[in-house]
Structure formats: structure tokens, C-alpha cells
Amino acid sequence: MTISTANETPPMGGMGIHDGVPDGSDTNAPTSDQGQAPAAVRSAILELMKYGLLEQSSKPNLYGATLLHRNEVNRVLGWLELALRIDDVRGLAFIVVAAMPDGEDDEWSHPLVRRQRLTLEQSLLVAILRQQFVAYELEAGVGAGEARVALEDLLPQLRAYLGDLGSDAQEKKRLLTLLEQLKGHGIVSDVDQQERVTIRPIIAHLANPESLANLVQALREVAGNGDFRGTASEELGE
């Protein structure tokens, strides 16, 4: 499984430009219209460039400005061959590469974006988290709010596929390590005081449901045979 991130990964792991703005060396990009853009629009674009996404729940004013001026935002992003996507039901705005190739093509490139392969264990946890996210939306409704899951609910699912490490402490450490790695991609929040994580809505767009379902089924079959030998060094392509 692969995801796209900035060449310089920002704190939340989104797609964008390091420090939020170009380095000023591009003399071909138009500048006159930028000076006329509302301050809120410029702030929204910089936020998108820095983190790759905007959530209504955390940045309502910037999210609102993005919706109101989406054509202007898209025009500016278009100079960098990027595009804006809006999930208004979940309150999410995010950046994608404007002309993503069709099908399985590992040769595409973008000067501001790099592809990163998730390890097998990371991909498995994404699959588990997406199942939790879908279950939450089925019960509460799409865009109903923050989907939280307790660590104690994730531990037995990981154990079922990855095997028993021999101690609860080691298994919890494995889970926390994986969650920290996924947090860098903006998929989950920090673990809170109740030992829960919030599954961010971007997971609905980063994770291919069919690929994740196939992964879970394959690991279920392998685990049933007792032949699983997965390690953190394995990689899975979508």
C-alpha cells in the first residue's frame, strides 16, 4: 500500500511544501492576483500546502474560506500541478496531485510529492482502523463527528494477525509504535489520557477499501494456518 507525502514531511505528514510556501526561486508563477486574494484565502492555501489537509473541526474559519473561495484556491494550486478536493460531508479539504495516472503505475512523479510504501504491519493497522471508522459512520452517520477507538479494542485484532509477543507490555508497545508512525501521515491523533485515538476522516480517502479487504482476508488465511512470518520490513503495494 502506498500513500503520497511531501518531500519534506511536515508535522502531520500531509502533502505540501516544506514550511508552507515555495522558496521564492520560481519567477514564472503569477504574483499579482495573490496580492488581491483575501487574507483568509491566502491563509487557507498556506495551511493546505503545509499539512496537505484542512479539517472543519479544528480550523473552521480556514475551512470555510476554502469552501467559499474554492475556485481561487484551485487556481493557485494549479500553478503547482496540485488540486483541491472537498469532502463536505466529513468537513474535510485536502490536496491531491492534479493529474494522477490511471491504474498501477509506479513511474509517476511530482517535484513536491513523494510516494511512501507502508509496511505490512502499518497497512494492517490502517485496514483495522478503517473498519472501525466505517462501523462508526454506519452507527452514527457519515460526518457525525470524531471516531475514537480504544487501544484495548485494537490490541486483540493486531494479535490475531501478527501473533502473540508473549507479554501485554510488548504488544502495547508494538501498537503504540505503529500508531505513532500513522500519526505522521495524519491518519490518527495522539493517544489521549483514556488511551484512545481519534481516527481522522482522511482515512476514507487514503485507504483503498478493496485492497485493504484483500489484505485482511489474506492475513486471516495465513494466521489460520499458523504460517505468518510478517515483519516491519515487509512492504505491500496497492
C-alpha positions in Angstrom: 0.0 0.0 0.0 1.4 3.4 -0.9 0.5 6.9 0.1 1.8 10.3 -1.1 3.5 12.8 1.1 5.5 16.0 0.8 9.2 15.7 0.0 9.8 17.3 3.4 7.3 15.6 5.7 5.5 18.2 7.9 4.3 17.5 11.4 1.0 15.8 10.3 2.5 14.2 7.2 0.4 15.9 4.6 1.2 16.7 1.1 2.6 20.2 0.6 5.7 22.4 0.5 8.1 22.4 3.5 7.4 25.5 5.7 4.2 26.0 3.7 5.5 28.2 0.9 7.8 27.9 -2.2 11.4 29.1 -1.7 10.8 32.2 -3.9 13.0 30.8 -6.8 10.1 30.3 -9.2 9.9 33.5 -11.1 7.3 32.2 -13.5 4.5 31.9 -11.0 2.0 34.8 -11.2 2.0 37.1 -8.2 -0.3 40.0 -8.9 -3.5 38.0 -8.2 -2.0 36.7 -5.0 -1.9 40.2 -3.6 -5.6 40.7 -4.4 -6.7 37.5 -2.7 -8.4 37.8 0.6 -6.2 37.2 3.6 -8.3 34.2 4.7 -7.8 32.6 1.3 -4.0 33.0 1.5 -4.0 31.6 5.0 -6.1 28.6 3.8 -3.7 27.9 0.9 -0.7 28.1 3.2 -2.3 25.7 5.6 -3.2 23.3 2.9 0.4 23.5 1.5 1.9 22.9 4.9 -0.3 20.0 6.1 -2.0 18.7 3.0 -5.5 19.0 4.5 -7.9 21.1 6.5 -10.4 19.8 8.9 -13.5 21.8 9.7 -13.5 20.6 13.3 -10.1 22.1 14.0 -9.8 25.0 11.6 -13.5 26.1 10.9 -12.6 29.6 9.6 -9.9 28.4 7.2 -12.1 25.5 6.1 -15.0 27.9 5.5 -12.7 30.2 3.5 -11.6 27.3 1.4 -15.2 26.3 0.6 -16.2 29.9 -0.2 -13.2 30.5 -2.5 -12.6 27.0 -3.8 -12.1 28.2 -7.4 -9.4 30.7 -6.3 -7.7 28.1 -4.2 -7.8 25.5 -7.0 -6.3 28.1 -9.4 -3.4 28.8 -7.2 -2.8 25.1 -6.5 -3.0 24.5 -10.3 0.3 26.5 -10.8 2.0 23.7 -8.8 0.0 20.9 -10.6 -1.9 20.2 -7.5 -5.7 20.2 -7.0 -8.2 20.7 -4.1 -10.6 18.0 -3.1 -13.6 18.7 -0.8 -15.4 16.2 1.4 -18.1 18.5 2.7 -20.0 15.7 4.5 -17.0 14.9 6.7 -15.8 18.5 6.8 -12.5 17.9 5.0 -10.5 19.7 2.4 -7.3 18.1 1.1 -4.7 18.4 -1.7 -4.1 15.8 -4.4 -1.8 15.7 -7.5 -3.8 17.2 -10.3 -3.1 14.6 -12.9 -2.7 11.3 -11.1 -2.0 8.4 -13.5 -4.6 5.7 -14.0 -4.0 2.1 -13.0 -0.9 0.6 -11.4 1.9 2.9 -12.4 5.0 3.3 -10.2 6.7 5.7 -12.6 4.7 8.9 -11.9 6.4 11.7 -10.1 5.8 15.2 -8.8 8.6 17.6 -7.6 6.7 18.4 -4.4 5.3 14.9 -3.5 6.9 11.6 -2.9 5.3 8.1 -2.6 5.9 6.1 0.5 5.1 2.5 1.0 3.6 1.4 4.2 4.9 -1.7 5.8 2.8 -4.8 6.1 2.1 -4.1 9.8 1.2 -0.5 9.1 -1.1 -1.5 6.2 -2.8 -4.0 8.5 -3.4 -1.4 11.2 -4.8 1.0 8.5 -7.2 -1.7 7.5 -8.3 -2.3 11.1 -8.7 1.4 11.7 -10.7 1.9 8.5 -13.1 -0.9 9.6 -13.5 0.9 12.9 -14.1 4.1 11.1 -16.8 2.6 8.7 -18.5 0.9 11.7 -18.6 4.3 13.5 -20.1 6.0 10.5 -22.7 3.3 9.9 -23.9 3.7 13.5 -23.5 7.5 14.0 -23.8 8.7 10.4 -21.3 10.0 7.9 -19.7 13.1 9.2 -21.2 12.6 12.7 -18.0 13.7 14.5 -14.8 12.2 15.8 -14.4 8.5 15.5 -12.4 7.3 18.6 -11.2 3.8 19.3 -9.6 2.4 22.5 -6.2 0.8 22.4 -7.7 -2.2 24.2 -10.0 -2.8 21.2 -7.1 -2.7 18.7 -4.7 -4.9 20.6 -6.6 -8.2 20.2 -7.1 -7.6 16.4 -3.4 -7.0 15.9 -2.6 -10.0 17.9 -4.9 -12.2 15.8 -2.9 -11.4 12.7 0.6 -10.6 13.8 0.9 -13.2 16.6 1.4 -13.1 20.3 4.6 -11.4 21.5 4.5 -13.1 24.9 3.6 -10.1 27.0 0.9 -7.4 27.1 3.6 -4.8 27.5 5.4 -5.8 24.3 2.1 -5.9 22.3 1.1 -2.5 23.6 4.5 -1.1 22.6 4.1 -2.6 19.1 0.7 -0.9 18.8 1.9 2.4 20.1 4.8 2.4 17.7 2.6 1.7 14.7 0.1 4.4 15.8 2.9 6.9 16.1 4.0 6.1 12.6 0.5 6.5 11.2 0.1 9.8 13.1 2.9 11.1 10.9 0.7 10.5 7.9 -2.2 12.4 9.5 -4.3 9.2 9.9 -4.7 9.2 13.7 -4.3 11.6 16.6 -2.2 11.3 19.6 -3.3 8.8 22.2 -5.4 10.6 24.8 -5.5 10.1 28.6 -8.2 7.5 28.2 -5.9 5.5 25.9 -7.9 6.2 22.8 -7.0 7.6 19.4 -9.2 9.6 17.0 -9.3 8.2 13.5 -9.1 11.2 11.2 -11.6 11.4 8.3 -8.7 11.4 5.7 -8.5 7.7 6.1 -11.7 7.4 3.9 -9.6 8.8 1.0 -6.2 7.4 1.7 -7.2 3.8 2.0 -8.5 1.7 -0.9 -11.3 -0.4 0.6 -10.8 -3.3 -1.8 -7.1 -3.5 -1.3 -7.5 -3.4 2.5 -10.2 -6.1 2.5 -8.0 -8.3 0.4 -5.1 -7.7 2.8 -7.2 -8.6 5.8 -8.5 -11.8 4.2 -5.1 -12.9 3.1 -3.6 -12.4 6.6 -6.7 -14.1 8.1 -5.9 -17.2 6.0 -2.2 -17.1 6.8 -2.9 -16.7 10.5 -5.3 -19.6 10.4 -2.5 -21.8 9.0 -0.1 -20.6 11.6 2.4 -19.6 8.9 2.6 -15.8 9.5 6.2 -14.5 9.5 5.5 -10.8 8.8 8.0 -8.2 10.0 8.1 -4.5 9.9 10.4 -4.6 6.9 7.8 -6.1 4.5 6.1 -3.8 2.1 2.7 -4.0 0.4 1.9 -2.3 -2.9 -1.7 -1.4 -3.7 
